């Protein structure tokens, strides 16, 4: 079974440990600062991991869902954000939410679940 490409958007580009864990598990990884940086030209399975730092990040989630409606989206949220933001993400149709800080293995489990 082909492992999905994992496309990070808006996460810190210092995801060395997370990216290394995913790559060691056989997942191709793409790190992108903004939604406009993403170049999805693959027909294979893909999971998008989007960091939503605050209410304004919901706009990025809407862009992602509109541009790539068939790809599962995992949202990462900062520990201190209002819980209503998580509710809004779920209403927008994300497949999973991971709270930061997270352990790379926790994200890997979520990717396996939705991918």
Buried (B, 14 or more C-beta within 10 A) or exposed (E): EEBBBBBBBBBEEEBEEBBEBBEEBEBBBBBBEEBEEBEBEEEEBBBBBBBBBEEEBBEBBEBBBEEBEEBBBBBBBBEEBEEEBBEBBEEBEBBBBBBBEBEBEEBBEBBEEBB
